[in-house]
Amino acid sequence: MGLRPMGVMKQDINDFNARVKRIKNPRNKSYYDPDLGMHIPKRVTRDKIKKVNDEESFFGKFVVSGIIGALALMFAEVLRIRYFGLSTENDTVFFLELFIAFWAVLLLSAMLDRRRMTERFGQIVGIALMLTAGHNLVWRWPDQMAYIYTAEHVAQVIESTTQYSIVYRGTVFGL
């Protein structure tokens, strides 16, 4: 028998049983499949299975964790501004916002399986970057941020900060 395309020859139950008998033969480590025209191994040893190295780099994990932290703080700000209506900055509001941000970080990191120590550090860095430089998103996309937050908040941020700046303890440092 030569090579023939699959599905060309009509097969019956005897052909199927013969194929099963070739596969189940305990003396064979592989069997010849006439449809495929090749030897097929019955078992593959563990040393022949190549492990795929799908681990991300440290930098990639850190960046993704930082984005999770930034999104968590953005979520906390949206809750504070849009739903609680707290637009004034004082210590109680600040700590409420941080509490909600850390709660959101725990939730997001559990959903995305980012719970290792280095990833937690990246999430805290993301929260810190969003605290100090998050207002630059308002400067970059004011219309979209007015939709996410409120138009009054966007006007207040543009009035009190400058573009490409960092806010630290209420003081604006321009870059």
C-alpha positions in Angstrom: 0.0 0.0 0.0 1.4 3.4 -0.9 0.5 6.8 0.4 -3.0 7.8 -0.2 -4.9 10.9 0.9 -7.1 10.6 3.9 -10.7 10.0 3.3 -10.3 8.7 -0.2 -10.6 5.0 0.5 -13.8 3.7 2.1 -13.0 1.9 5.4 -15.1 -0.5 7.3 -15.1 -1.9 10.8 -12.4 -4.4 10.0 -10.0 -1.6 9.1 -10.8 0.2 12.3 -10.3 -2.9 14.4 -6.9 -3.6 12.7 -5.8 0.0 13.4 -6.8 -0.4 17.1 -5.0 -3.7 17.3 -1.8 -2.0 16.0 -2.1 0.8 18.5 -2.8 -1.5 21.5 0.0 -4.0 20.7 2.2 -3.9 23.9 5.4 -4.7 21.9 5.2 -1.5 19.9 6.6 1.8 21.1 5.1 3.3 18.0 2.8 2.1 15.3 2.6 2.8 11.6 -0.4 4.7 10.5 -1.1 4.0 6.9 -3.5 7.0 6.5 -0.8 9.4 7.7 2.0 7.4 6.2 4.2 7.7 9.3 5.2 6.1 12.6 3.3 7.5 15.5 4.8 7.1 19.1 2.4 5.6 21.6 4.0 7.3 24.6 6.3 10.3 24.8 8.7 10.3 27.7 8.9 13.2 30.1 12.4 14.2 29.0 11.3 14.7 25.5 8.6 17.1 26.4 10.0 20.6 26.2 8.9 23.0 28.8 7.9 26.3 27.4 9.5 29.2 29.2 6.5 31.5 29.3 7.7 33.5 32.3 7.5 37.2 31.9 10.4 39.5 32.5 10.7 41.3 35.8 10.2 44.6 34.1 7.0 43.4 32.4 5.6 42.2 35.6 6.5 45.5 37.3 4.9 47.6 34.6 1.6 45.6 34.6 1.5 45.8 38.4 2.1 49.5 38.2 -0.8 49.9 35.8 -3.0 47.9 38.2 -2.1 50.3 41.0 -2.7 53.3 38.8 -6.1 52.0 37.8 -7.0 51.2 41.4 -6.3 54.8 42.4 -8.2 56.1 39.4 -11.2 54.0 40.5 -10.9 55.4 44.1 -10.8 59.0 42.7 -13.9 58.3 40.5 -15.7 57.0 43.6 -14.6 60.0 45.7 -15.4 62.7 43.1 -18.4 61.3 41.1 -20.3 59.2 43.7 -19.3 60.6 47.1 -19.1 64.2 45.8 -16.0 64.9 47.9 -14.0 67.4 45.8 -12.1 69.1 48.7 -8.7 67.7 49.7 -8.2 67.0 53.4 -6.6 64.2 55.4 -9.8 62.2 55.9 -10.7 62.3 52.2 -7.1 61.4 51.3 -7.0 58.4 53.6 -10.5 57.3 52.4 -9.2 57.5 48.8 -6.1 55.4 49.7 -8.2 52.9 51.5 -10.4 52.4 48.5 -7.3 52.3 46.2 -5.7 49.5 48.3 -8.9 47.6 48.4 -9.2 47.9 44.6 -5.5 46.8 44.3 -6.2 43.7 46.3 -9.3 42.9 44.2 -7.6 43.5 40.8 -4.4 41.7 41.8 -6.4 38.6 42.9 -8.3 38.6 39.7 -5.2 38.9 37.6 -3.0 36.7 39.8 -0.5 39.4 40.6 0.1 38.7 44.3 3.9 38.3 44.6 6.0 40.7 46.7 7.6 42.4 43.7 4.2 42.8 42.0 2.8 44.3 45.2 5.7 46.8 45.2 4.9 47.6 41.6 1.2 48.2 42.5 2.3 50.6 45.3 4.6 52.4 42.9 1.6 52.7 40.5 -0.5 54.3 43.2 2.3 56.7 44.1 2.8 57.7 40.5 -0.9 58.3 40.0 -1.0 60.4 43.2 1.8 62.6 42.1 1.5 62.7 38.3 -2.1 61.5 37.6 -3.3 65.0 36.9 -1.3 65.0 33.7 -3.9 62.7 32.3 -6.4 65.5 32.7 -4.1 67.8 30.9 -3.6 65.3 28.1 -7.3 64.3 27.6 -9.5 66.8 29.3 -12.7 65.9 27.4 -12.4 62.2 28.2 -11.4 62.9 31.8 -14.5 65.2 32.2 -16.6 62.2 31.2 -14.9 59.9 33.7 -14.7 62.4 36.6 -16.7 65.6 36.3 -16.2 68.8 34.3 -15.8 70.8 37.6 -13.0 68.5 38.7 -11.2 68.8 35.4 -11.5 72.6 35.5 -10.2 72.6 39.1 -7.2 70.4 38.1 -6.3 72.6 35.1 -6.6 75.7 37.3 -4.5 74.4 40.1 -1.7 72.5 38.3 0.5 72.9 35.2 1.1 70.5 32.4 4.0 68.1 32.8 4.2 68.7 36.5 4.4 66.7 39.7 2.3 67.4 42.8 4.0 66.5 46.1 2.2 67.5 49.4 0.2 70.1 47.7 3.1 71.8 46.0 3.3 71.7 42.2 6.7 71.1 40.7 7.0 71.7 36.9 9.2 69.6 34.8 
